[in-house]
Structures are given as structure tokens and as C-alpha cells.
Amino acid sequence: MILPVVKFGTPVLRERGAKIESITPEIKKLITDMFETMEENHGVGLAAQQVGVAKQLTVIDVREVKDRPSWVEIGGKPVDVAEIMPLVLINPEVTPVGEAVKGSEGCLSFPEIYAEISRPESVDVSALDAKGKPITFRCGGLLARAVQHETDHLNGLLFIDRMEKKVKLELQPELDALQAETKAALKKK
Ligand code: ZN
């Protein structure tokens, strides 16, 4: 089922997600719905907050992006990125490894707003997969960026919080307009 993606100005986007204690049928259904929703919107990643659920759950799939490379290592050995796709991360913990690099980011909760964001080039990730099994890997490139962007969502952080002041200032009128539109729509409900 395709779920509505909440936009900037919706309070749940600022909530820290609760830890998931067990993979219930509701969580399984949520994972399926989040993948369908992400595909429908041509996203690379989607966090539970973006479909109105404050839980430590995100889905990621970078396979459609051909022009921005990703890499993955498991136990120090390179593996094919496709091997861990599509990726479900439950209760993820992310540790920065590489130097900060700039790259373009968008967000399904901020339609048509893009900005260069500086983030570590690579990260170590440990999480539970869709079956509740622990997984650990190191990744870099676009996948590392997606993992960090989505993990931020799980902690109530948004990419606008990572923007340079000057960049955010330039986007401020668009951000204000989006927020006002969201708040007006929420009031009508
Ligand atoms: Zn986002």
C-alpha cells in the first residue's frame, strides 16, 4: 500500500523514533508499504517518520542511481552493493569513518528542494535487518550519504539542519512557504 509522505512542517518529522523491540506483523507490513511508497516517489531512502510513524526504521535502495557510485565492505572485504539491496535498517547505529565531502541531497518531505550537504564520505553501520537479524557493514559514496540522511530522520533531524547557513538562508523563502502550506493542510484535517 502506498502511504502519504508527510511534508516539512508535520510535527512527526521532528520526533525521535522509538526503538523497535520485535518484528511484529505490523512492522513487516510497514516495511512493505515503505518500499512501495519509496518506489512510487522515486526515492533512494525513506524513514518511518516520513510516513507518520516515529520508529527506528528506514528503507534504502540505491540501485536505480547509476551516476553516483556507492561501495560496501563486510568484515573488511568489498561486496557488491546490490548484495545488500534493498536495505532495511532497524535501530541503526552509524559511526562516521571518512572525511567530510559535499554532495547534492533532496528529501521526499521537501519536494523540489535540493542542496549541497557536507557529510562523512563513509560510515560504519550496525542495525537489525527486516528479520531482526544483526547486520554490520561499512559503506561509502551515495549509500553512506543515504544512510546518514535517513538515520538523521530517525532522530528527528532533517537535511536543512545540515545545510551551511548561507545555503539555508537562500532557501528560506521556499522552506517557509512549504511549512506554511503543510500547516494549513493539517489544520483543514
Ligand atoms: Zn529525507
Residues whose N, C-alpha, C, O or C-beta is under 5 A from the ligand:
A	BS01	ZN	G106 C107 L108
